[in-house]
């Protein structure tokens, strides 16, 4: 049975697809946390407009879920690094006053 082609997807929704439109929408997520978060925000904004087809919405949802997982993992890793740096004891954050103390 021939492989079914993916519907045309907006590159802003699914940049992990190659130029032929083939590939997994949940492929390589992002180079950085900030890029993943920005892409996730863009996906949410596009989905909220209601202008996507059903197929595009499903692909966008799948990509968004992968980005969300990536961001959650990155945040957990950062929290763990802070715990290690603070010798396993999280301390209450104290903002500096205007004198810098």
Biopython code that builds the backbone (N, CA, C, O; Angstrom):
import numpy as np
from Bio.PDB.StructureBuilder import StructureBuilder

atoms = [
    (1, "UNK", "N", (0.843, -1.167, 0.000)),
    (1, "UNK", "CA", (0.000, 0.000, 0.000)),
    (1, "UNK", "C", (0.897, 1.241, 0.000)),
    (1, "UNK", "O", (1.836, 1.305, 0.793)),
    (2, "UNK", "N", (0.634, 2.241, -0.875)),
    (2, "UNK", "CA", (1.488, 3.420, -0.921)),
    (2, "UNK", "C", (1.356, 4.257, 0.337)),
    (2, "UNK", "O", (0.308, 4.311, 0.980)),
    (3, "UNK", "N", (2.462, 4.905, 0.660)),
    (3, "UNK", "CA", (2.493, 5.753, 1.841)),
    (3, "UNK", "C", (1.651, 6.998, 1.593)),
    (3, "UNK", "O", (1.804, 7.665, 0.570)),
    (4, "UNK", "N", (0.756, 7.309, 2.540)),
    (4, "UNK", "CA", (-0.090, 8.478, 2.411)),
    (4, "UNK", "C", (0.737, 9.725, 2.679)),
    (4, "UNK", "O", (1.497, 9.776, 3.646)),
    (5, "UNK", "N", (0.588, 10.730, 1.824)),
    (5, "UNK", "CA", (1.341, 11.965, 1.994)),
    (5, "UNK", "C", (0.723, 12.803, 3.094)),
    (5, "UNK", "O", (-0.493, 12.809, 3.286)),
    (6, "UNK", "N", (1.580, 13.510, 3.813)),
    (6, "UNK", "CA", (1.119, 14.415, 4.844)),
    (6, "UNK", "C", (0.461, 15.612, 4.199)),
    (6, "UNK", "O", (0.880, 16.037, 3.122)),
    (7, "UNK", "N", (-0.584, 16.182, 4.844)),
    (7, "UNK", "CA", (-1.174, 17.396, 4.297)),
    (7, "UNK", "C", (-0.163, 18.535, 4.380)),
    (7, "UNK", "O", (0.770, 18.499, 5.183)),
    (8, "UNK", "N", (-0.363, 19.538, 3.545)),
    (8, "UNK", "CA", (0.538, 20.687, 3.590)),
    (8, "UNK", "C", (0.400, 21.369, 4.939)),
    (8, "UNK", "O", (-0.703, 21.712, 5.366)),
    (9, "UNK", "N", (1.518, 21.559, 5.597)),
    (9, "UNK", "CA", (1.524, 22.186, 6.911)),
    (9, "UNK", "C", (2.293, 23.488, 6.846)),
    (9, "UNK", "O", (3.290, 23.602, 6.133)),
    (10, "UNK", "N", (1.830, 24.448, 7.581)),
    (10, "UNK", "CA", (2.507, 25.730, 7.683)),
    (10, "UNK", "C", (3.844, 25.491, 8.368)),
    (10, "UNK", "O", (3.867, 24.866, 9.428)),
    (11, "UNK", "N", (4.959, 25.957, 7.813)),
    (11, "UNK", "CA", (6.260, 25.749, 8.457)),
    (11, "UNK", "C", (6.322, 26.338, 9.853)),
    (11, "UNK", "O", (7.111, 25.880, 10.680)),
    (12, "UNK", "N", (5.508, 27.341, 10.131)),
    (12, "UNK", "CA", (5.496, 27.919, 11.473)),
    (12, "UNK", "C", (4.905, 26.948, 12.476)),
    (12, "UNK", "O", (5.170, 27.053, 13.673)),
    (13, "UNK", "N", (4.103, 25.998, 11.995)),
    (13, "UNK", "CA", (3.501, 25.021, 12.893)),
    (13, "UNK", "C", (4.389, 23.821, 13.061)),
    (13, "UNK", "O", (4.517, 23.291, 14.165)),
    (14, "UNK", "N", (5.001, 23.385, 11.992)),
    (14, "UNK", "CA", (5.746, 22.143, 12.047)),
    (14, "UNK", "C", (7.078, 22.239, 11.325)),
    (14, "UNK", "O", (7.245, 21.620, 10.274)),
    (15, "UNK", "N", (8.034, 22.997, 11.856)),
    (15, "UNK", "CA", (9.309, 23.149, 11.177)),
    (15, "UNK", "C", (10.158, 21.893, 11.158)),
    (15, "UNK", "O", (11.174, 21.857, 10.464)),
    (16, "UNK", "N", (9.776, 20.861, 11.897)),
    (16, "UNK", "CA", (10.569, 19.638, 11.907)),
    (16, "UNK", "C", (10.363, 18.820, 10.635)),
    (16, "UNK", "O", (11.135, 17.899, 10.368)),
    (17, "UNK", "N", (9.338, 19.137, 9.849)),
    (17, "UNK", "CA", (9.126, 18.416, 8.610)),
    (17, "UNK", "C", (10.165, 18.855, 7.587)),
    (17, "UNK", "O", (10.569, 20.017, 7.550)),
    (18, "UNK", "N", (10.587, 17.910, 6.760)),
    (18, "UNK", "CA", (11.557, 18.290, 5.744)),
    (18, "UNK", "C", (10.849, 19.002, 4.590)),
    (18, "UNK", "O", (9.628, 19.162, 4.615)),
    (19, "UNK", "N", (11.597, 19.420, 3.598)),
    (19, "UNK", "CA", (11.036, 20.233, 2.520)),
    (19, "UNK", "C", (9.977, 19.504, 1.710)),
    (19, "UNK", "O", (9.163, 20.153, 1.053)),
    (20, "UNK", "N", (9.960, 18.183, 1.734)),
    (20, "UNK", "CA", (8.948, 17.433, 1.001)),
    (20, "UNK", "C", (7.656, 17.294, 1.779)),
    (20, "UNK", "O", (6.663, 16.786, 1.261)),
    (21, "UNK", "N", (7.668, 17.752, 3.039)),
    (21, "UNK", "CA", (6.474, 17.610, 3.865)),
    (21, "UNK", "C", (6.442, 16.290, 4.599)),
    (21, "UNK", "O", (5.493, 16.006, 5.330)),
    (22, "UNK", "N", (7.459, 15.489, 4.416)),
    (22, "UNK", "CA", (7.523, 14.195, 5.080)),
    (22, "UNK", "C", (8.297, 14.316, 6.379)),
    (22, "UNK", "O", (9.059, 15.264, 6.567)),
    (23, "UNK", "N", (8.109, 13.380, 7.255)),
    (23, "UNK", "CA", (8.849, 13.378, 8.504)),
    (23, "UNK", "C", (7.903, 13.516, 9.679)),
    (23, "UNK", "O", (6.697, 13.680, 9.499)),
    (24, "UNK", "N", (8.444, 13.451, 10.865)),
    (24, "UNK", "CA", (7.629, 13.503, 12.066)),
    (24, "UNK", "C", (7.515, 14.926, 12.567)),
    (24, "UNK", "O", (8.510, 15.641, 12.688)),
    (25, "UNK", "N", (6.288, 15.327, 12.858)),
    (25, "UNK", "CA", (6.062, 16.669, 13.395)),
    (25, "UNK", "C", (6.631, 16.793, 14.799)),
    (25, "UNK", "O", (6.811, 17.901, 15.303)),
    (26, "UNK", "N", (6.914, 15.669, 15.426)),
    (26, "UNK", "CA", (7.488, 15.719, 16.769)),
    (26, "UNK", "C", (8.978, 15.394, 16.730)),
    (26, "UNK", "O", (9.546, 14.936, 17.722)),
    (27, "UNK", "N", (9.602, 15.629, 15.592)),
    (27, "UNK", "CA", (11.022, 15.386, 15.414)),
    (27, "UNK", "C", (11.846, 16.302, 16.305)),
    (27, "UNK", "O", (11.394, 16.683, 17.385)),
    (28, "UNK", "N", (13.029, 16.655, 15.876)),
    (28, "UNK", "CA", (13.878, 17.505, 16.705)),
    (28, "UNK", "C", (13.099, 18.719, 17.179)),
    (28, "UNK", "O", (12.516, 19.451, 16.379)),
    (29, "UNK", "N", (13.096, 18.920, 18.473)),
    (29, "UNK", "CA", (12.231, 19.933, 19.049)),
    (29, "UNK", "C", (12.771, 21.327, 18.821)),
    (29, "UNK", "O", (12.139, 22.119, 18.123)),
    (30, "UNK", "N", (13.901, 21.646, 19.380)),
    (30, "UNK", "CA", (14.432, 22.998, 19.273)),
    (30, "UNK", "C", (15.881, 22.991, 19.723)),
    (30, "UNK", "O", (16.355, 22.037, 20.341)),
    (31, "UNK", "N", (16.562, 24.055, 19.407)),
    (31, "UNK", "CA", (17.948, 24.180, 19.835)),
    (31, "UNK", "C", (18.011, 24.645, 21.287)),
    (31, "UNK", "O", (18.925, 24.265, 22.019)),
    (32, "UNK", "N", (17.051, 25.462, 21.709)),
    (32, "UNK", "CA", (17.077, 25.988, 23.066)),
    (32, "UNK", "C", (15.675, 26.012, 23.673)),
    (32, "UNK", "O", (14.672, 25.894, 22.970)),
    (33, "UNK", "N", (15.634, 26.167, 24.978)),
    (33, "UNK", "CA", (14.366, 26.292, 25.695)),
    (33, "UNK", "C", (13.583, 27.481, 25.161)),
    (33, "UNK", "O", (12.375, 27.386, 24.944)),
    (34, "UNK", "N", (14.266, 28.599, 24.950)),
    (34, "UNK", "CA", (13.602, 29.815, 24.484)),
    (34, "UNK", "C", (12.977, 29.622, 23.114)),
    (34, "UNK", "O", (11.874, 30.108, 22.865)),
    (35, "UNK", "N", (13.666, 28.916, 22.219)),
    (35, "UNK", "CA", (13.114, 28.644, 20.889)),
    (35, "UNK", "C", (11.891, 27.732, 20.986)),
    (35, "UNK", "O", (10.890, 27.951, 20.303)),
    (36, "UNK", "N", (11.979, 26.717, 21.833)),
    (36, "UNK", "CA", (10.859, 25.799, 22.007)),
    (36, "UNK", "C", (9.650, 26.537, 22.561)),
    (36, "UNK", "O", (8.528, 26.331, 22.098)),
    (37, "UNK", "N", (9.871, 27.389, 23.543)),
    (37, "UNK", "CA", (8.771, 28.145, 24.137)),
    (37, "UNK", "C", (8.149, 29.094, 23.126)),
    (37, "UNK", "O", (6.925, 29.206, 23.058)),
    (38, "UNK", "N", (8.976, 29.782, 22.337)),
    (38, "UNK", "CA", (8.463, 30.698, 21.318)),
    (38, "UNK", "C", (7.642, 29.947, 20.275)),
    (38, "UNK", "O", (6.589, 30.421, 19.849)),
    (39, "UNK", "N", (8.124, 28.779, 19.866)),
    (39, "UNK", "CA", (7.386, 27.989, 18.877)),
    (39, "UNK", "C", (6.071, 27.491, 19.473)),
    (39, "UNK", "O", (5.044, 27.493, 18.795)),
    (40, "UNK", "N", (6.099, 27.070, 20.724)),
    (40, "UNK", "CA", (4.881, 26.612, 21.381)),
    (40, "UNK", "C", (3.853, 27.743, 21.466)),
    (40, "UNK", "O", (2.668, 27.524, 21.215)),
    (41, "UNK", "N", (4.302, 28.946, 21.817)),
    (41, "UNK", "CA", (3.400, 30.098, 21.879)),
    (41, "UNK", "C", (2.801, 30.402, 20.507)),
    (41, "UNK", "O", (1.621, 30.740, 20.406)),
    (42, "UNK", "N", (3.612, 30.284, 19.450)),
    (42, "UNK", "CA", (3.122, 30.525, 18.091)),
    (42, "UNK", "C", (2.079, 29.485, 17.694)),
    (42, "UNK", "O", (1.080, 29.815, 17.055)),
    (43, "UNK", "N", (2.310, 28.237, 18.069)),
    (43, "UNK", "CA", (1.356, 27.174, 17.767)),
    (43, "UNK", "C", (0.032, 27.444, 18.457)),
    (43, "UNK", "O", (-1.027, 27.338, 17.839)),
    (44, "UNK", "N", (0.085, 27.791, 19.728)),
    (44, "UNK", "CA", (-1.140, 28.077, 20.479)),
    (44, "UNK", "C", (-1.901, 29.236, 19.829)),
    (44, "UNK", "O", (-3.120, 29.173, 19.674)),
    (45, "UNK", "N", (-1.180, 30.289, 19.450)),
    (45, "UNK", "CA", (-1.821, 31.447, 18.817)),
    (45, "UNK", "C", (-2.507, 31.043, 17.512)),
    (45, "UNK", "O", (-3.640, 31.450, 17.252)),
    (46, "UNK", "N", (-1.818, 30.239, 16.688)),
    (46, "UNK", "CA", (-2.414, 29.791, 15.419)),
    (46, "UNK", "C", (-3.632, 28.919, 15.660)),
    (46, "UNK", "O", (-4.634, 29.048, 14.958)),
    (47, "UNK", "N", (-3.561, 28.036, 16.640)),
    (47, "UNK", "CA", (-4.694, 27.154, 16.916)),
    (47, "UNK", "C", (-5.890, 27.939, 17.443)),
    (47, "UNK", "O", (-7.037, 27.597, 17.155)),
    (48, "UNK", "N", (-5.625, 28.986, 18.210)),
    (48, "UNK", "CA", (-6.709, 29.789, 18.761)),
    (48, "UNK", "C", (-7.462, 30.571, 17.695)),
    (48, "UNK", "O", (-8.614, 30.948, 17.908)),
    (49, "UNK", "N", (-6.826, 30.823, 16.543)),
    (49, "UNK", "CA", (-7.506, 31.569, 15.485)),
    (49, "UNK", "C", (-8.591, 30.739, 14.818)),
    (49, "UNK", "O", (-9.538, 31.288, 14.255)),
    (50, "UNK", "N", (-8.459, 29.417, 14.878)),
    (50, "UNK", "CA", (-9.441, 28.543, 14.253)),
    (50, "UNK", "C", (-9.282, 28.427, 12.748)),
    (50, "UNK", "O", (-10.173, 27.903, 12.079)),
    (51, "UNK", "N", (-8.175, 28.899, 12.197)),
    (51, "UNK", "CA", (-7.985, 28.882, 10.752)),
    (51, "UNK", "C", (-7.337, 27.604, 10.234)),
    (51, "UNK", "O", (-7.206, 27.440, 9.021)),
    (52, "UNK", "N", (-6.934, 26.709, 11.102)),
    (52, "UNK", "CA", (-6.262, 25.480, 10.677)),
    (52, "UNK", "C", (-7.278, 24.398, 10.325)),
    (52, "UNK", "O", (-8.343, 24.302, 10.934)),
    (53, "UNK", "N", (-6.927, 23.590, 9.335)),
    (53, "UNK", "CA", (-7.752, 22.435, 9.005)),
    (53, "UNK", "C", (-7.620, 21.402, 10.118)),
    (53, "UNK", "O", (-6.776, 21.539, 11.004)),
    (54, "UNK", "N", (-8.441, 20.387, 10.069)),
    (54, "UNK", "CA", (-8.374, 19.326, 11.067)),
    (54, "UNK", "C", (-6.996, 18.677, 11.072)),
    (54, "UNK", "O", (-6.415, 18.460, 12.135)),
    (55, "UNK", "N", (-6.470, 18.366, 9.889)),
    (55, "UNK", "CA", (-5.166, 17.720, 9.798)),
    (55, "UNK", "C", (-4.071, 18.628, 10.343)),
    (55, "UNK", "O", (-3.178, 18.169, 11.056)),
    (56, "UNK", "N", (-4.136, 19.917, 10.007)),
    (56, "UNK", "CA", (-3.151, 20.864, 10.505)),
    (56, "UNK", "C", (-3.263, 21.024, 12.020)),
    (56, "UNK", "O", (-2.252, 21.147, 12.712)),
    (57, "UNK", "N", (-4.486, 21.023, 12.530)),
    (57, "UNK", "CA", (-4.692, 21.135, 13.974)),
    (57, "UNK", "C", (-4.102, 19.937, 14.710)),
    (57, "UNK", "O", (-3.486, 20.088, 15.765)),
    (58, "UNK", "N", (-4.295, 18.747, 14.147)),
    (58, "UNK", "CA", (-3.736, 17.546, 14.772)),
    (58, "UNK", "C", (-2.212, 17.568, 14.754)),
    (58, "UNK", "O", (-1.570, 17.209, 15.742)),
    (59, "UNK", "N", (-1.630, 17.992, 13.622)),
    (59, "UNK", "CA", (-0.175, 18.084, 13.535)),
    (59, "UNK", "C", (0.352, 19.144, 14.499)),
    (59, "UNK", "O", (1.382, 18.947, 15.144)),
    (60, "UNK", "N", (-0.357, 20.268, 14.594)),
    (60, "UNK", "CA", (0.053, 21.339, 15.504)),
    (60, "UNK", "C", (-0.043, 20.867, 16.950)),
    (60, "UNK", "O", (0.834, 21.168, 17.760)),
    (61, "UNK", "N", (-1.092, 20.137, 17.276)),
    (61, "UNK", "CA", (-1.251, 19.621, 18.639)),
    (61, "UNK", "C", (-0.115, 18.654, 18.980)),
    (61, "UNK", "O", (0.451, 18.705, 20.072)),
    (62, "UNK", "N", (0.205, 17.783, 18.039)),
    (62, "UNK", "CA", (1.279, 16.809, 18.260)),
    (62, "UNK", "C", (2.612, 17.524, 18.471)),
    (62, "UNK", "O", (3.372, 17.180, 19.376)),
    (63, "UNK", "N", (2.889, 18.521, 17.629)),
    (63, "UNK", "CA", (4.131, 19.287, 17.764)),
    (63, "UNK", "C", (4.145, 20.035, 19.095)),
    (63, "UNK", "O", (5.164, 20.064, 19.786)),
    (64, "UNK", "N", (3.017, 20.636, 19.449)),
    (64, "UNK", "CA", (2.917, 21.358, 20.714)),
    (64, "UNK", "C", (3.148, 20.458, 21.909)),
    (64, "UNK", "O", (3.802, 20.859, 22.872)),
    (65, "UNK", "N", (2.623, 19.248, 21.859)),
    (65, "UNK", "CA", (2.822, 18.293, 22.955)),
    (65, "UNK", "C", (4.304, 17.943, 23.099)),
    (65, "UNK", "O", (4.810, 17.829, 24.215)),
    (66, "UNK", "N", (4.999, 17.771, 21.973)),
    (66, "UNK", "CA", (6.437, 17.474, 22.016)),
    (66, "UNK", "C", (7.214, 18.664, 22.583)),
    (66, "UNK", "O", (8.138, 18.491, 23.378)),
    (67, "UNK", "N", (6.830, 19.870, 22.165)),
    (67, "UNK", "CA", (7.492, 21.073, 22.678)),
    (67, "UNK", "C", (7.243, 21.240, 24.170)),
    (67, "UNK", "O", (8.152, 21.606, 24.916)),
    (68, "UNK", "N", (6.019, 20.974, 24.609)),
    (68, "UNK", "CA", (5.689, 21.081, 26.026)),
    (68, "UNK", "C", (6.529, 20.107, 26.844)),
    (68, "UNK", "O", (7.059, 20.475, 27.893)),
    (69, "UNK", "N", (6.653, 18.878, 26.375)),
    (69, "UNK", "CA", (7.468, 17.884, 27.068)),
    (69, "UNK", "C", (8.922, 18.341, 27.151)),
    (69, "UNK", "O", (9.561, 18.205, 28.194)),
    (70, "UNK", "N", (9.440, 18.879, 26.058)),
    (70, "UNK", "CA", (10.814, 19.382, 26.024)),
    (70, "UNK", "C", (11.003, 20.494, 27.050)),
    (70, "UNK", "O", (11.975, 20.487, 27.806)),
    (71, "UNK", "N", (10.068, 21.453, 27.076)),
    (71, "UNK", "CA", (10.166, 22.582, 28.012)),
    (71, "UNK", "C", (10.065, 22.115, 29.461)),
    (71, "UNK", "O", (10.817, 22.583, 30.316)),
    (72, "UNK", "N", (9.150, 21.204, 29.741)),
    (72, "UNK", "CA", (9.011, 20.695, 31.110)),
    (72, "UNK", "C", (10.278, 19.981, 31.558)),
    (72, "UNK", "O", (10.717, 20.142, 32.696)),
    (73, "UNK", "N", (10.857, 19.202, 30.674)),
    (73, "UNK", "CA", (12.095, 18.498, 31.004)),
    (73, "UNK", "C", (13.232, 19.490, 31.239)),
    (73, "UNK", "O", (14.013, 19.332, 32.177)),
    (74, "UNK", "N", (13.325, 20.511, 30.388)),
    (74, "UNK", "CA", (14.378, 21.519, 30.549)),
    (74, "UNK", "C", (14.226, 22.250, 31.880)),
    (74, "UNK", "O", (15.217, 22.522, 32.557)),
    (75, "UNK", "N", (12.993, 22.568, 32.252)),
    (75, "UNK", "CA", (12.762, 23.255, 33.525)),
    (75, "UNK", "C", (13.098, 22.357, 34.715)),
    (75, "UNK", "O", (13.681, 22.820, 35.695)),
    (76, "UNK", "N", (12.737, 21.088, 34.635)),
    (76, "UNK", "CA", (13.080, 20.151, 35.711)),
    (76, "UNK", "C", (14.590, 20.000, 35.835)),
    (76, "UNK", "O", (15.127, 19.954, 36.941)),
    (77, "UNK", "N", (15.270, 19.925, 34.699)),
    (77, "UNK", "CA", (16.736, 19.829, 34.719)),
    (77, "UNK", "C", (17.360, 21.068, 35.354)),
    (77, "UNK", "O", (18.294, 20.962, 36.150)),
    (78, "UNK", "N", (16.842, 22.239, 35.001)),
    (78, "UNK", "CA", (17.369, 23.482, 35.574)),
    (78, "UNK", "C", (17.124, 23.520, 37.080)),
    (78, "UNK", "O", (17.992, 23.942, 37.844)),
    (79, "UNK", "N", (15.951, 23.082, 37.502)),
    (79, "UNK", "CA", (15.647, 23.059, 38.936)),
    (79, "UNK", "C", (16.599, 22.111, 39.663)),
    (79, "UNK", "O", (17.066, 22.421, 40.759)),
    (80, "UNK", "N", (16.884, 20.973, 39.065)),
    (80, "UNK", "CA", (17.801, 20.019, 39.669)),
    (80, "UNK", "C", (19.208, 20.614, 39.770)),
    (80, "UNK", "O", (19.896, 20.414, 40.771)),
    (81, "UNK", "N", (19.629, 21.334, 38.752)),
    (81, "UNK", "CA", (20.944, 21.970, 38.785)),
    (81, "UNK", "C", (21.020, 23.014, 39.902)),
    (81, "UNK", "O", (22.043, 23.135, 40.575)),
    (82, "UNK", "N", (19.934, 23.764, 40.096)),
    (82, "UNK", "CA", (19.900, 24.754, 41.172)),
    (82, "UNK", "C", (19.994, 24.049, 42.522)),
    (82, "UNK", "O", (20.697, 24.513, 43.420)),
    (83, "UNK", "N", (19.289, 22.934, 42.665)),
    (83, "UNK", "CA", (19.362, 22.182, 43.919)),
    (83, "UNK", "C", (20.784, 21.715, 44.195)),
    (83, "UNK", "O", (21.261, 21.798, 45.327)),
    (84, "UNK", "N", (21.454, 21.228, 43.169)),
    (84, "UNK", "CA", (22.836, 20.773, 43.332)),
    (84, "UNK", "C", (23.725, 21.959, 43.709)),
    (84, "UNK", "O", (24.552, 21.857, 44.616)),
    (85, "UNK", "N", (23.554, 23.071, 43.017)),
    (85, "UNK", "CA", (24.369, 24.253, 43.314)),
    (85, "UNK", "C", (24.119, 24.792, 44.715)),
    (85, "UNK", "O", (25.017, 25.369, 45.328)),
    (86, "UNK", "N", (22.929, 24.611, 45.216)),
    (86, "UNK", "CA", (22.584, 25.080, 46.563)),
    (86, "UNK", "C", (22.775, 23.961, 47.588)),
    (86, "UNK", "O", (22.197, 24.008, 48.675)),
    (87, "UNK", "N", (23.571, 22.971, 47.250)),
    (87, "UNK", "CA", (23.860, 21.824, 48.122)),
    (87, "UNK", "C", (22.609, 21.084, 48.550)),
    (87, "UNK", "O", (22.508, 20.603, 49.678)),
    (88, "UNK", "N", (21.656, 21.000, 47.628)),
    (88, "UNK", "CA", (20.441, 20.240, 47.898)),
    (88, "UNK", "C", (19.432, 20.966, 48.761)),
    (88, "UNK", "O", (18.391, 20.398, 49.090)),
    (89, "UNK", "N", (19.706, 22.201, 49.138)),
    (89, "UNK", "CA", (18.770, 22.945, 49.981)),
    (89, "UNK", "C", (18.367, 24.209, 49.232)),
    (89, "UNK", "O", (19.192, 25.093, 49.001)),
    (90, "UNK", "N", (17.093, 24.287, 48.857)),
    (90, "UNK", "CA", (16.609, 25.495, 48.207)),
    (90, "UNK", "C", (16.433, 26.578, 49.259)),
    (90, "UNK", "O", (15.866, 26.349, 50.327)),
    (91, "UNK", "N", (16.925, 27.743, 48.936)),
    (91, "UNK", "CA", (16.816, 28.855, 49.872)),
    (91, "UNK", "C", (15.810, 29.863, 49.346)),
    (91, "UNK", "O", (15.623, 29.985, 48.135)),
    (92, "UNK", "N", (15.162, 30.584, 50.251)),
    (92, "UNK", "CA", (14.198, 31.587, 49.845)),
    (92, "UNK", "C", (14.917, 32.708, 49.104)),
    (92, "UNK", "O", (15.977, 33.170, 49.527)),
    (93, "UNK", "N", (14.336, 33.131, 48.008)),
    (93, "UNK", "CA", (14.919, 34.208, 47.207)),
    (93, "UNK", "C", (14.712, 35.525, 47.922)),
    (93, "UNK", "O", (13.607, 35.844, 48.360)),
    (94, "UNK", "N", (15.793, 36.289, 48.037)),
    (94, "UNK", "CA", (15.713, 37.615, 48.633)),
    (94, "UNK", "C", (16.147, 38.630, 47.603)),
    (94, "UNK", "O", (17.293, 38.622, 47.155)),
    (95, "UNK", "N", (15.227, 39.509, 47.225)),
    (95, "UNK", "CA", (15.554, 40.536, 46.242)),
    (95, "UNK", "C", (16.476, 41.565, 46.853)),
    (95, "UNK", "O", (16.365, 41.888, 48.036)),
    (96, "UNK", "N", (17.391, 42.082, 46.041)),
    (96, "UNK", "CA", (18.286, 43.125, 46.492)),
    (96, "UNK", "C", (17.510, 44.434, 46.635)),
    (96, "UNK", "O", (16.631, 44.729, 45.826)),
    (97, "UNK", "N", (17.832, 45.206, 47.654)),
    (97, "UNK", "CA", (17.185, 46.515, 47.776)),
    (97, "UNK", "C", (17.869, 47.505, 46.851)),
    (97, "UNK", "O", (18.810, 47.138, 46.148)),
    (98, "UNK", "N", (17.425, 48.726, 46.835)),
    (98, "UNK", "CA", (17.957, 49.721, 45.907)),
    (98, "UNK", "C", (19.420, 50.022, 46.120)),
    (98, "UNK", "O", (20.072, 50.572, 45.232)),
    (99, "UNK", "N", (19.961, 49.670, 47.295)),
    (99, "UNK", "CA", (21.381, 49.883, 47.579)),
    (99, "UNK", "C", (22.237, 48.730, 47.065)),
    (99, "UNK", "O", (23.464, 48.776, 47.157)),
    (100, "UNK", "N", (21.591, 47.694, 46.523)),
    (100, "UNK", "CA", (22.319, 46.550, 46.023)),
    (100, "UNK", "C", (22.691, 45.547, 47.097)),
    (100, "UNK", "O", (23.534, 44.677, 46.879)),
    (101, "UNK", "N", (22.055, 45.670, 48.268)),
    (101, "UNK", "CA", (22.347, 44.741, 49.366)),
    (101, "UNK", "C", (21.161, 43.871, 49.657)),
    (101, "UNK", "O", (21.219, 43.027, 50.550)),
]
sb = StructureBuilder()
sb.init_structure("model")
sb.init_model(0)
sb.init_chain("A")
sb.init_seg("    ")
for serial, (resi, resn, name, xyz) in enumerate(atoms, 1):
    if name == "N":
        sb.init_residue(resn, " ", resi, " ")
    sb.init_atom(name, np.array(xyz, "f"), 0.0, 1.0, " ", f" {name:<3s}", serial, name[0])
structure = sb.get_structure()
